[in-house]
Amino acid sequence: MKSDPNMLKLCVMGEGGVGKTTLANRILTGVFNPATKMTIGIDFHLFQMQILDPRTSDENLLPISLAIWDFGGEDRFRFMLPRFVKGANGGLLLFDLTRYSTTKYLKEWLNIWNENAEPHTPLFLVASKHDKINPTSQNMIEVQINELKKSLNIQKHFLISSKSGFMVDTLIDSIAKDMWLFKNNIKISLTE
């Protein structure tokens, strides 16, 4: 039985408190919910969206069913995550811009990803809580993110704010497009 080319599995990973659940809620509802609770294990959501068909230059839209797997960030849930990464078409690896310590375990998350996802499955580095940073520190943050991308060997990154909505739609459109291309064996560009 052939799988639906427009059904995509997205894993959202990172330490506890970096904004994974808040991001998932923002994607699903379009609004910020400050009253999220800790994810116990994994939460699953289905989001219907459309992307421009990347194979054409016209305005042809593809309907996408995006299954969002929101992984609990606490260490005690990590043992169950490898089996849930299997079959993923893409992933978002989050850290909190206001707590640089949340980058400490990114390599551990990346190892879970690399050991269980198919090679070359799209994975984006996502810096959350952009609304809380001082605009004058933007250049320093970009340098730090570029260093992280290089050390993790991740090609694409986004700075987002689930509170303001900054870059959330662009992030989801971009990852969904790369996931669709990957799932359908269409070569993609790995540059931003």
C-alpha positions as a Markdown table, in Angstrom:
| # | Residue | x | y | z |
|---|---|---|---|---|
| 1 | Met | 0.0 | 0.0 | 0.0 |
| 2 | Lys | 1.5 | 3.3 | -1.1 |
| 3 | Ser | 1.5 | 6.2 | 1.5 |
| 4 | Asp | -0.2 | 9.5 | 0.8 |
| 5 | Pro | 2.4 | 11.8 | -0.7 |
| 6 | Asn | 0.7 | 14.8 | 1.0 |
| 7 | Met | 0.6 | 13.3 | 4.5 |
| 8 | Leu | 3.8 | 14.6 | 6.3 |
| 9 | Lys | 5.1 | 13.7 | 9.8 |
| 10 | Leu | 6.9 | 16.6 | 11.6 |
| 11 | Cys | 8.8 | 16.0 | 14.8 |
| 12 | Val | 9.3 | 19.0 | 17.1 |
| 13 | Met | 12.2 | 18.5 | 19.5 |
| 14 | Gly | 14.3 | 20.3 | 22.1 |
| 15 | Glu | 14.7 | 20.8 | 25.9 |
| 16 | Gly | 11.8 | 21.4 | 28.2 |
| 17 | Gly | 10.5 | 25.0 | 28.2 |
| 18 | Val | 11.9 | 26.0 | 24.8 |
| 19 | Gly | 8.5 | 26.6 | 23.3 |
| 20 | Lys | 7.7 | 23.4 | 21.4 |
| 21 | Thr | 4.1 | 23.2 | 22.6 |
| 22 | Thr | 3.6 | 26.9 | 22.3 |
| 23 | Leu | 4.8 | 26.7 | 18.7 |
| 24 | Ala | 2.5 | 23.7 | 17.9 |
| 25 | Asn | -0.4 | 25.7 | 19.4 |
| 26 | Arg | 0.4 | 28.8 | 17.4 |
| 27 | Ile | 0.5 | 26.7 | 14.2 |
| 28 | Leu | -2.8 | 25.0 | 14.9 |
| 29 | Thr | -4.8 | 28.0 | 16.2 |
| 30 | Gly | -2.9 | 31.1 | 14.9 |
| 31 | Val | -2.9 | 32.6 | 18.4 |
| 32 | Phe | -0.5 | 32.6 | 21.4 |
| 33 | Asn | -1.5 | 30.6 | 24.4 |
| 34 | Pro | 0.7 | 31.4 | 27.4 |
| 35 | Ala | -0.9 | 28.7 | 29.6 |
| 36 | Thr | 0.7 | 25.6 | 28.1 |
| 37 | Lys | 1.6 | 22.7 | 30.3 |
| 38 | Met | 4.6 | 20.4 | 30.2 |
| 39 | Thr | 4.2 | 17.7 | 27.5 |
| 40 | Ile | 4.2 | 14.3 | 29.0 |
| 41 | Gly | 5.9 | 12.0 | 26.5 |
| 42 | Ile | 4.5 | 13.1 | 23.2 |
| 43 | Asp | 1.5 | 15.1 | 21.9 |
| 44 | Phe | 0.1 | 14.6 | 18.4 |
| 45 | His | -1.7 | 17.2 | 16.3 |
| 46 | Leu | -3.0 | 17.2 | 12.7 |
| 47 | Phe | -2.9 | 20.4 | 10.8 |
| 48 | Gln | -4.3 | 21.0 | 7.3 |
| 49 | Met | -2.5 | 23.5 | 5.2 |
| 50 | Gln | -1.5 | 24.2 | 1.6 |
| 51 | Ile | 1.9 | 24.9 | 0.0 |
| 52 | Leu | 2.8 | 26.2 | -3.4 |
| 53 | Asp | 3.7 | 23.3 | -5.6 |
| 54 | Pro | 7.5 | 23.6 | -5.7 |
| 55 | Arg | 7.7 | 21.8 | -9.0 |
| 56 | Thr | 5.9 | 24.6 | -10.9 |
| 57 | Ser | 6.3 | 28.3 | -11.3 |
| 58 | Asp | 2.5 | 28.9 | -11.2 |
| 59 | Glu | 0.2 | 29.3 | -8.2 |
| 60 | Asn | -0.8 | 25.7 | -8.0 |
| 61 | Leu | -1.5 | 24.7 | -4.4 |
| 62 | Leu | -0.9 | 21.3 | -2.8 |
| 63 | Pro | -3.1 | 20.2 | 0.1 |
| 64 | Ile | -0.9 | 19.0 | 3.0 |
| 65 | Ser | -1.9 | 17.1 | 6.1 |
| 66 | Leu | 0.9 | 17.9 | 8.6 |
| 67 | Ala | 1.1 | 15.5 | 11.6 |
| 68 | Ile | 2.9 | 17.4 | 14.3 |
| 69 | Trp | 4.6 | 15.2 | 16.9 |
| 70 | Asp | 5.4 | 17.5 | 19.9 |
| 71 | Phe | 8.1 | 15.7 | 21.9 |
| 72 | Gly | 8.4 | 16.1 | 25.7 |
| 73 | Gly | 11.7 | 17.8 | 26.4 |
| 74 | Glu | 12.4 | 16.3 | 29.9 |
| 75 | Asp | 15.2 | 13.8 | 30.0 |
| 76 | Arg | 12.8 | 11.2 | 31.6 |
| 77 | Phe | 10.9 | 10.9 | 28.3 |
| 78 | Arg | 13.8 | 10.6 | 26.0 |
| 79 | Phe | 14.0 | 6.8 | 26.0 |
| 80 | Met | 10.7 | 6.6 | 24.1 |
| 81 | Leu | 11.5 | 9.2 | 21.4 |
| 82 | Pro | 13.7 | 7.1 | 19.0 |
| 83 | Arg | 10.8 | 5.0 | 17.9 |
| 84 | Phe | 8.6 | 8.1 | 17.3 |
| 85 | Val | 11.3 | 9.6 | 15.0 |
| 86 | Lys | 11.0 | 6.7 | 12.7 |
| 87 | Gly | 9.0 | 7.6 | 9.6 |
| 88 | Ala | 9.5 | 11.3 | 10.1 |
| 89 | Asn | 9.5 | 13.5 | 7.0 |
| 90 | Gly | 11.0 | 16.5 | 8.8 |
| 91 | Gly | 12.0 | 17.9 | 12.1 |
| 92 | Leu | 12.4 | 21.1 | 14.0 |
| 93 | Leu | 15.1 | 21.3 | 16.6 |
| 94 | Leu | 14.3 | 24.2 | 19.0 |
| 95 | Phe | 16.3 | 26.1 | 21.6 |
| 96 | Asp | 15.4 | 29.2 | 23.6 |
| 97 | Leu | 17.1 | 32.4 | 22.6 |
| 98 | Thr | 16.8 | 33.7 | 26.2 |
| 99 | Arg | 18.4 | 30.6 | 27.7 |
| 100 | Tyr | 21.5 | 29.7 | 25.8 |
| 101 | Ser | 21.9 | 26.7 | 28.1 |
| 102 | Thr | 19.1 | 25.0 | 26.1 |
| 103 | Thr | 21.7 | 24.5 | 23.4 |
| 104 | Lys | 23.6 | 22.2 | 25.7 |
| 105 | Tyr | 21.8 | 19.0 | 24.7 |
| 106 | Leu | 21.1 | 19.8 | 21.0 |
| 107 | Lys | 23.7 | 17.2 | 20.0 |
| 108 | Glu | 21.9 | 14.6 | 22.0 |
| 109 | Trp | 18.7 | 15.4 | 20.2 |
| 110 | Leu | 20.5 | 15.4 | 16.9 |
| 111 | Asn | 21.9 | 11.9 | 17.7 |
| 112 | Ile | 18.4 | 10.6 | 18.4 |
| 113 | Trp | 17.3 | 12.2 | 15.0 |
| 114 | Asn | 20.3 | 10.9 | 13.0 |
| 115 | Glu | 20.0 | 7.4 | 14.4 |
| 116 | Asn | 16.3 | 7.0 | 13.6 |
| 117 | Ala | 15.3 | 9.3 | 10.8 |
| 118 | Glu | 16.2 | 8.4 | 7.2 |
| 119 | Pro | 19.4 | 10.1 | 5.9 |
| 120 | His | 18.9 | 13.6 | 4.6 |
| 121 | Thr | 15.5 | 14.0 | 6.2 |
| 122 | Pro | 15.0 | 17.8 | 6.5 |
| 123 | Leu | 15.8 | 19.2 | 9.9 |
| 124 | Phe | 15.8 | 22.9 | 10.8 |
| 125 | Leu | 17.4 | 24.6 | 13.7 |
| 126 | Val | 14.8 | 26.9 | 15.4 |
| 127 | Ala | 15.6 | 29.7 | 17.8 |
| 128 | Ser | 12.5 | 30.5 | 19.8 |
| 129 | Lys | 11.3 | 33.5 | 21.8 |
| 130 | His | 12.7 | 36.1 | 19.4 |
| 131 | Asp | 10.2 | 38.6 | 20.9 |
| 132 | Lys | 12.2 | 38.6 | 24.2 |
| 133 | Ile | 15.7 | 39.5 | 22.8 |
| 134 | Asn | 17.2 | 43.0 | 22.6 |
| 135 | Pro | 17.3 | 44.1 | 18.9 |
| 136 | Thr | 20.9 | 45.3 | 19.5 |
| 137 | Ser | 22.0 | 41.7 | 20.1 |
| 138 | Gln | 20.7 | 40.5 | 16.8 |
| 139 | Asn | 24.2 | 40.3 | 15.1 |
| 140 | Met | 25.7 | 38.4 | 18.0 |
| 141 | Ile | 22.8 | 36.0 | 18.0 |
| 142 | Glu | 23.2 | 35.4 | 14.2 |
| 143 | Val | 26.9 | 34.6 | 14.8 |
| 144 | Gln | 26.0 | 32.1 | 17.6 |
| 145 | Ile | 23.4 | 30.4 | 15.4 |
| 146 | Asn | 25.7 | 30.1 | 12.5 |
| 147 | Glu | 28.3 | 28.5 | 14.8 |
| 148 | Leu | 25.6 | 26.1 | 16.1 |
| 149 | Lys | 24.5 | 25.2 | 12.5 |
| 150 | Lys | 28.1 | 24.5 | 11.6 |
| 151 | Ser | 28.7 | 22.3 | 14.7 |
| 152 | Leu | 25.5 | 20.4 | 14.2 |
| 153 | Asn | 25.7 | 20.2 | 10.4 |
| 154 | Ile | 22.2 | 21.7 | 9.9 |
| 155 | Gln | 21.7 | 23.9 | 6.9 |
| 156 | Lys | 18.6 | 25.9 | 7.7 |
| 157 | His | 17.6 | 28.0 | 10.7 |
| 158 | Phe | 14.8 | 30.3 | 11.7 |
| 159 | Leu | 14.4 | 32.8 | 14.5 |
| 160 | Ile | 10.7 | 32.8 | 15.6 |
| 161 | Ser | 8.3 | 34.1 | 18.2 |
| 162 | Ser | 5.2 | 32.0 | 18.9 |
| 163 | Lys | 4.0 | 35.0 | 21.0 |
| 164 | Ser | 4.1 | 37.6 | 18.2 |
| 165 | Gly | 3.9 | 35.1 | 15.3 |
| 166 | Phe | 7.2 | 36.3 | 13.9 |
| 167 | Met | 8.3 | 33.9 | 11.1 |
| 168 | Val | 6.1 | 31.0 | 12.3 |
| 169 | Asp | 4.1 | 30.8 | 9.0 |
| 170 | Thr | 7.3 | 31.1 | 7.0 |
| 171 | Leu | 9.0 | 28.4 | 9.0 |
| 172 | Ile | 6.0 | 26.0 | 8.6 |
| 173 | Asp | 5.7 | 26.7 | 4.9 |
| 174 | Ser | 9.4 | 26.2 | 4.4 |
| 175 | Ile | 9.7 | 22.9 | 6.4 |
| 176 | Ala | 6.5 | 21.5 | 4.8 |
| 177 | Lys | 7.8 | 22.3 | 1.3 |
| 178 | Asp | 11.2 | 20.6 | 2.1 |
| 179 | Met | 9.4 | 17.6 | 3.7 |
| 180 | Trp | 7.1 | 17.2 | 0.7 |
| 181 | Leu | 10.0 | 17.3 | -1.7 |
| 182 | Phe | 12.0 | 14.8 | 0.4 |
| 183 | Lys | 9.0 | 12.4 | 0.8 |
| 184 | Asn | 8.4 | 12.5 | -3.0 |
| 185 | Asn | 12.1 | 12.0 | -3.8 |
| 186 | Ile | 12.5 | 15.4 | -5.5 |
| 187 | Lys | 15.9 | 17.0 | -5.1 |
| 188 | Ile | 15.9 | 20.1 | -3.0 |
| 189 | Ser | 18.4 | 22.9 | -2.4 |
| 190 | Leu | 20.0 | 22.9 | 1.0 |
| 191 | Thr | 20.6 | 26.6 | 1.1 |
| 192 | Glu | 18.4 | 29.3 | 2.6 |
